[in-house]
Every structure is written in structure tokens, then in C-alpha cells.
Amino acid sequence: MYKSIITFLFAAFFLASTVPAYAETAPIRFAVPPWSGAMVKAAVATQVLDALGYKTSTVPMEASEVYKALDAGEVDVYMSSWLPTQEMLLEPLLKTKNVHVAGVNVARAHTGLCVPGYAHAKGVENLEDLAKHADKFNSTIYTSEPGSGMYILVDELIKKNTDGLGSWKQQGAPVDDMLKDVISAFKEKKWVVFTCWEPHWMNITLDMRYLKSMGGAPKLIAESTINTLIRADIKTANPDAYLFLSRFNVSKLTQGKWTYDISLKEQDVNETASAWIKGNLDTVRQWLGNIKAANGDLASDVIKTKF
């Protein structure tokens, strides 16, 4: 009887020890705002990780909700942190050291305020030119949704009366809704000023111009980077997955094309991501380097068999 119990306990211990550790870990949760480029980027990352045997999940949420969710441990990864535009949202998290800026996934992007080419040709070239033509612009700046980095920075411009904009107002809405209003103004040749950024399909399809600034809006009118934020505990629990995500980067032209394909050509997000991975396996293998898949095999070898 005693021998049987010992044998049973040994067998149970052996079976438990042979179950891969990754099978018991919680999924890596990606916060995904309702932006076409962000959705494809997250889909590429999760499809690669899923193929390597890691568990992932996506949590759709507004950008204004992401930073609180990261701080509370409700999500683990955010691949759409625009800096310096979103610095004021990120700084509190860096102080607690709960979140790392793991890497830049798009470099040399731009954010700012834009006007149509026909308004630019009439002399609206700089931020300070807006107040001179307040009537034509209806003293309104069109921005993304309240709580977003862009909305907060435009709010600061108005409150500080930067370049005479103190009497102006902003109209904030989800990006697609904002752009519907902007495109309508373009069609009617109305003067409109709106928050703008690259990469995005607006840079491909609209005859628009980025306004210059004499320094009154250094975080809004700026060269920017898009960064990957990852909770610190993911680095400990999934170091290889963390390393892959820290290396993930694409050109602004690539992400701009993604936004065009999803928003205007109405392609499926997951299908677009899969097609991109299959066509760019060399790039994906560079990101992977010598890291391991969840089962311990070389990730660059595993990924070739999955796509």
C-alpha cells in the first residue's frame, strides 16, 4: 500500500513537471484603440505570438482609457503610445515603474494641426495665422475624442491663449467621425483646421498641409514616435515575448498603408495582418532573432511553419 502511494505521488509529480509552463500562464492582453493602424499592428503581434504558442487576447478600448487600464493591471501591452503627444498620460505610470517603454515601433512620425492646401495657399502656414482668419475657420479646431492626447494638447492651447486662440473652441469626436466632418469641408472648399498625424491614410488622400509653429505648441506640432508600452511583470513572466515586442517596428509608410487598406478599402484586419506577415517573414525573423517559442524551440524556425 505504502509503495503504491509513493508510486502514485511520483507519477503525479512527473506529469505536472512535464506540462509546459506556458500552458498555465495568463494571456498577454493587448489594449487596442479603435484606430485602423493600431488594430492591424496589434493583430500582427498577436498572430506571431499565437503561432509561437503564447496566449494572447485583445481588449478594445478608447485611447483615453488605456493608461488607467495599464496602471491597474487590466491590460499588459499598448502599441500606440504617441510621444510626446501622450507624455502627460504616460508620466504617472513611469513613476510607479509598473510600465516600461519597451521600444519604438514607428519612428519619425509627425503630429500637428493641418489645413487644406487651398487655405495654406492663401497664407495660413503657421499656427499664429489661424487667429487672423478666425471667421473663415469658425474659430473651431476639429480634434479626436475628448481625453485623447491630441484633445488635451489643443485644450491647453486654448486655455493659454496660445497665438491668440483663447476664444476658439474644439470639436472632439472619434477619429472616423472627425474625418467625416473634415472631408465634408474639403469637398465644399470650406476652411477647416484639424489635428493630424502620420502614419494615417489622411496623408495619402487629402491635399492637406501641416502648420508650422514658432514654439507655442512643442508637444502638439512635433516629430513623434509611436511606442510599445509593456507592463513590467510581462518581462518577468514572458521574457522572450517581451523581447519580440520590444523589437517590433515598421515604417510609417507601412502603417499608413494599413490604415488605408482597413479604412478605405474595407479589408479585414486579421486578413490584412496575416497577409503582411506572410509577405514579410524575413522582417519577422529579424525581430525574433534567437528567442524561443513557448515550447522552447527556436522561434524563427517555428514561425516558418506557421505562415
C-alpha positions as CSV (number, residue, x, y, z in Angstrom):
1,M,0.0,0.0,0.0
2,Y,2.8,2.5,1.0
3,K,4.7,1.6,-2.2
4,S,1.6,2.3,-4.3
5,I,1.1,5.7,-2.7
6,I,4.7,6.6,-3.4
7,T,4.4,5.5,-7.0
8,F,1.2,7.5,-7.4
9,L,2.7,10.6,-6.0
10,F,5.9,10.3,-8.1
11,A,3.8,9.8,-11.3
12,A,1.6,12.9,-10.4
13,F,4.7,15.0,-9.8
14,F,6.3,13.8,-13.1
15,L,3.2,14.6,-15.1
16,A,2.9,18.0,-13.5
17,S,6.5,18.8,-14.2
18,T,6.2,17.9,-17.9
19,V,3.3,20.2,-18.6
20,P,4.7,23.3,-20.4
21,A,4.8,26.3,-18.2
22,Y,3.3,28.4,-20.9
23,A,0.1,26.4,-20.8
24,E,-0.6,27.7,-17.3
25,T,0.2,31.4,-17.8
26,A,-2.4,34.1,-18.2
27,P,-2.7,35.5,-21.7
28,I,-0.8,38.6,-22.7
29,R,-3.6,41.3,-23.0
30,F,-3.2,43.9,-25.7
31,A,-5.1,47.2,-25.4
32,V,-6.3,48.2,-28.8
33,P,-7.9,51.6,-29.6
34,P,-10.3,51.9,-32.5
35,W,-7.7,53.1,-34.9
36,S,-7.1,51.1,-38.1
37,G,-3.3,51.2,-37.9
38,A,-3.3,50.2,-34.3
39,M,-5.7,47.3,-34.9
40,V,-3.5,45.8,-37.7
41,K,-0.3,46.3,-35.7
42,A,-1.8,44.5,-32.7
43,A,-3.1,41.8,-35.0
44,V,0.4,41.2,-36.5
45,A,1.9,41.0,-33.0
46,T,-0.7,38.7,-31.5
47,Q,-0.7,36.4,-34.6
48,V,3.0,35.9,-34.3
49,L,2.9,35.3,-30.6
50,D,-0.1,32.9,-31.0
51,A,1.9,31.0,-33.7
52,L,4.8,30.6,-31.2
53,G,2.5,29.1,-28.6
54,Y,1.9,32.1,-26.4
55,K,-1.5,33.0,-25.2
56,T,-2.8,36.5,-26.2
57,S,-6.0,38.4,-26.1
58,T,-7.1,41.8,-27.3
59,V,-9.1,44.4,-25.3
60,P,-10.8,47.1,-27.4
61,M,-10.8,50.4,-25.6
62,E,-10.6,54.1,-26.2
63,A,-7.1,55.6,-26.0
64,S,-8.2,57.7,-23.1
65,E,-8.9,54.5,-21.1
66,V,-5.6,52.7,-21.9
67,Y,-3.2,54.3,-19.4
68,K,-5.5,53.8,-16.4
69,A,-6.0,50.1,-17.5
70,L,-2.3,49.6,-17.8
71,D,-1.7,51.1,-14.4
72,A,-4.4,48.9,-12.8
73,G,-3.0,45.8,-14.4
74,E,-6.1,45.2,-16.6
75,V,-4.1,45.1,-19.8
76,D,-0.4,44.3,-20.5
77,V,0.6,45.8,-23.8
78,Y,-0.2,49.0,-25.7
79,M,1.5,49.6,-29.1
80,S,0.1,53.1,-29.9
81,S,1.7,55.4,-27.4
82,W,2.4,58.6,-29.3
83,L,5.2,60.6,-27.7
84,P,5.5,63.4,-26.9
85,T,1.7,63.8,-27.6
86,Q,0.7,61.4,-24.8
87,E,3.5,62.2,-22.4
88,M,1.1,63.6,-19.8
89,L,-0.7,60.3,-19.7
90,L,2.4,58.2,-19.6
91,E,4.5,60.0,-16.9
92,P,2.5,58.9,-13.9
93,L,2.9,55.2,-14.9
94,L,6.7,55.6,-15.4
95,K,6.9,56.9,-11.8
96,T,5.4,53.8,-10.4
97,K,7.7,51.7,-12.6
98,N,4.7,49.4,-13.4
99,V,5.1,50.1,-17.1
100,H,8.2,50.1,-19.4
101,V,8.6,51.9,-22.7
102,A,9.8,48.7,-24.4
103,G,10.6,50.1,-27.8
104,V,9.8,52.5,-30.7
105,N,7.6,50.7,-33.3
106,V,7.3,53.6,-35.7
107,A,9.9,56.3,-35.9
108,R,10.0,59.8,-37.4
109,A,6.2,60.3,-37.4
110,H,4.6,63.7,-37.2
111,T,1.7,65.2,-35.3
112,G,0.2,68.7,-35.6
113,L,-2.6,70.8,-36.9
114,C,-3.4,70.8,-40.6
115,V,-5.4,72.9,-43.1
116,P,-6.4,72.2,-46.7
117,G,-3.9,73.1,-49.4
118,Y,-6.2,75.9,-50.6
119,A,-6.2,77.6,-47.2
120,H,-2.4,77.2,-47.0
121,A,-2.0,78.8,-50.4
122,K,-3.9,81.9,-49.0
123,G,-1.3,82.4,-46.3
124,V,-2.3,80.0,-43.5
125,E,1.1,78.5,-43.0
126,N,1.8,78.9,-39.2
127,L,-0.1,78.4,-36.0
128,E,-0.2,82.1,-35.5
129,D,-2.0,82.6,-38.8
130,L,-5.2,80.9,-37.6
131,A,-6.4,83.8,-35.4
132,K,-6.1,86.1,-38.4
133,H,-8.7,84.1,-40.2
134,A,-10.9,83.1,-37.2
135,D,-14.2,83.8,-39.1
136,K,-13.3,81.5,-42.0
137,F,-12.4,78.7,-39.6
138,N,-15.5,79.4,-37.5
139,S,-13.0,79.6,-34.6
140,T,-13.1,75.8,-34.3
141,I,-10.4,73.2,-34.2
142,Y,-11.6,69.6,-35.1
143,T,-9.9,67.0,-32.9
144,S,-10.0,63.4,-31.8
145,E,-12.2,62.2,-28.9
146,P,-12.1,64.0,-25.5
147,G,-9.4,62.5,-23.2
148,S,-7.1,61.7,-26.1
149,G,-3.6,63.2,-26.1
150,M,-4.5,65.5,-29.1
151,Y,-7.6,66.8,-27.4
152,I,-5.7,67.6,-24.1
153,L,-3.0,69.5,-26.0
154,V,-5.5,71.5,-28.0
155,D,-7.3,72.3,-24.8
156,E,-4.1,73.7,-23.4
157,L,-3.6,75.9,-26.5
158,I,-7.0,77.4,-26.0
159,K,-6.7,77.9,-22.2
160,K,-3.3,79.5,-22.6
161,N,-4.4,81.7,-25.4
162,T,-1.5,80.5,-27.5
163,D,-1.1,82.6,-30.6
164,G,-4.5,84.3,-30.0
165,L,-6.6,81.1,-29.9
166,G,-8.1,81.8,-26.5
167,S,-11.6,82.5,-27.9
168,W,-11.6,79.4,-30.1
169,K,-13.3,76.0,-29.3
170,Q,-12.5,72.5,-30.3
171,Q,-14.9,69.8,-31.5
172,G,-13.8,66.4,-30.3
173,A,-15.0,63.2,-31.8
174,P,-13.8,59.6,-32.6
175,V,-11.3,59.8,-35.4
176,D,-13.6,58.5,-38.2
177,D,-16.3,60.9,-37.2
178,M,-13.9,63.8,-37.1
179,L,-12.6,63.0,-40.5
180,K,-16.1,62.8,-42.0
181,D,-16.6,66.4,-41.0
182,V,-13.1,67.3,-42.3
183,I,-13.7,65.6,-45.7
184,S,-17.1,67.3,-46.0
185,A,-15.4,70.6,-45.5
186,F,-12.8,69.7,-48.2
187,K,-15.5,68.8,-50.7
188,E,-17.2,72.2,-50.1
189,K,-13.9,74.1,-50.2
190,K,-14.5,75.4,-46.7
191,W,-11.6,76.4,-44.5
192,V,-11.1,73.8,-41.7
193,V,-8.3,73.2,-39.2
194,F,-7.9,69.8,-37.6
195,T,-5.5,67.6,-35.6
196,C,-3.4,65.5,-38.0
197,W,-0.7,62.8,-37.7
198,E,1.2,60.3,-39.6
199,P,1.1,57.5,-40.3
200,H,-2.5,57.7,-41.4
201,W,-4.5,57.5,-44.7
202,M,-5.3,61.2,-44.5
203,N,-1.8,61.9,-45.6
204,I,-2.4,59.8,-48.7
205,T,-5.8,61.0,-49.7
206,L,-6.2,64.6,-48.6
207,D,-4.4,67.7,-50.0
208,M,-3.5,69.0,-46.6
209,R,-0.6,70.9,-45.1
210,Y,0.9,70.7,-41.6
211,L,1.1,74.1,-39.9
212,K,4.4,75.3,-38.6
213,S,4.9,76.8,-35.1
214,M,7.3,79.3,-33.6
215,G,7.4,77.1,-30.4
216,G,4.0,77.7,-29.0
217,A,2.9,74.1,-29.2
218,P,6.1,71.9,-28.9
219,K,4.2,68.7,-28.0
220,L,1.4,69.0,-30.5
221,I,3.4,70.3,-33.5
222,A,6.3,67.9,-33.4
223,E,8.2,65.0,-34.8
224,S,6.9,62.0,-32.9
225,T,7.5,58.3,-32.2
226,I,4.9,55.6,-31.7
227,N,6.0,53.4,-28.8
228,T,5.2,50.0,-27.3
229,L,4.3,50.1,-23.6
230,I,4.5,46.8,-21.7
231,R,3.8,46.1,-18.0
232,A,6.9,45.2,-16.1
233,D,5.6,41.8,-14.9
234,I,5.3,40.6,-18.5
235,K,9.1,41.0,-18.8
236,T,9.5,38.5,-15.9
237,A,6.7,36.1,-16.9
238,N,7.4,36.0,-20.7
239,P,10.9,37.4,-21.4
240,D,11.0,36.1,-24.9
241,A,7.6,37.5,-25.8
242,Y,8.7,40.8,-24.2
243,L,11.9,40.8,-26.3
244,F,10.0,40.2,-29.5
245,L,7.6,43.1,-28.8
246,S,10.4,45.4,-27.9
247,R,12.0,44.8,-31.4
248,F,8.7,45.2,-33.3
249,N,8.9,48.1,-35.7
250,V,7.6,49.1,-39.1
251,S,8.0,52.2,-41.3
252,K,5.4,54.9,-41.2
253,L,4.6,54.1,-44.8
254,T,3.7,50.5,-43.8
255,Q,1.4,51.6,-41.1
256,G,-0.1,54.3,-43.3
257,K,-0.9,51.6,-45.9
258,W,-2.6,49.5,-43.2
259,T,-4.8,52.4,-42.3
260,Y,-5.7,52.9,-46.0
261,D,-6.5,49.2,-46.6
262,I,-8.7,48.9,-43.5
263,S,-10.5,52.3,-43.5
264,L,-10.9,53.0,-47.2
265,K,-10.6,49.6,-48.9
266,E,-12.5,47.9,-46.0
267,Q,-10.2,45.0,-45.8
268,D,-10.4,42.6,-42.8
269,V,-8.0,43.5,-40.0
270,N,-6.8,39.9,-39.3
271,E,-6.6,39.0,-43.0
272,T,-4.5,42.1,-43.6
273,A,-2.2,41.2,-40.8
274,S,-1.8,37.6,-41.9
275,A,-1.0,38.7,-45.5
276,W,1.6,41.2,-44.2
277,I,3.3,38.6,-42.1
278,K,3.4,36.1,-45.0
279,G,4.9,38.7,-47.2
280,N,7.5,39.9,-44.7
281,L,8.7,36.8,-42.9
282,D,12.3,37.9,-43.2
283,T,11.5,41.0,-41.2
284,V,9.5,39.0,-38.6
285,R,12.5,36.6,-38.2
286,Q,14.8,39.6,-37.6
287,W,12.5,40.6,-34.8
288,L,12.6,37.1,-33.3
289,G,16.4,36.7,-33.6
290,N,17.4,33.9,-31.2
291,I,14.5,34.0,-28.9
292,K,12.5,30.9,-28.1
293,A,8.9,29.8,-28.8
294,A,6.8,28.9,-25.8
295,N,7.8,25.2,-26.2
296,G,11.5,26.0,-26.2
297,D,12.1,25.7,-29.9
298,L,13.8,28.4,-31.8
299,A,11.1,30.9,-32.7
300,S,12.4,31.8,-36.1
301,D,12.2,28.1,-37.1
302,V,8.7,27.7,-35.7
303,I,7.3,30.8,-37.5
304,K,8.3,29.5,-40.9
305,T,6.0,26.5,-40.4
306,K,3.0,28.6,-39.4
307,F,2.7,31.2,-42.3
